[in-house]
Amino acid sequence: MSKPITIQYKINAPLEKVWNALTDKNEMKSWYFDIRDFVLETGKEFNFYEPGEVKKYHHQCRILEIVPNRKLKHTWSYPEFSDAVTTVTWELQVEGSGTLVTLTHDNIESFDSLGENFSSKSFTEGWNGIIGQSMKNYLEK
């Protein structure tokens, strides 16, 4: 049975600013990943590696759904290691003077055979760092 990872943070920034940070590749590289082939269009595929020179993990994603200023849903996979495909959903909603960011990463157990770096615990820590530190710090400065 699938147990999705759900991460939620309130960002003290207007919803439109959060959406732009999430969907503009020039802004993304300031807090997320450098995704050179990102195009905000359903069906488009994008690829990236983790920061640094190692380039250990090739991430491949395809945009599944876009609801402007509300939702971005895409696949998440590691084609060089596994045929498994998971799903990441970013949802935004106004909360007071800020924005509530909810990330849900489904089917993580599909990566179980790949080892500890692909565990639910590892992804939970990673998403908490990405949203709770990197995104939050970038948008609240």
Secondary structure, DSSP 8 states (H G I E B T S, - for coil): ----EEEEEEESS-HHHHHHHHH-HHHHHHHS---TT---STT-EEEEE-SSS----EEEEEEEEEETTTEEEEEEE-TTT-S-EEEEEEEEEEETTEEEEEEEEE-GGGGGGG-GGGSHHHHHHHHHHIIIIIIHHHHH-
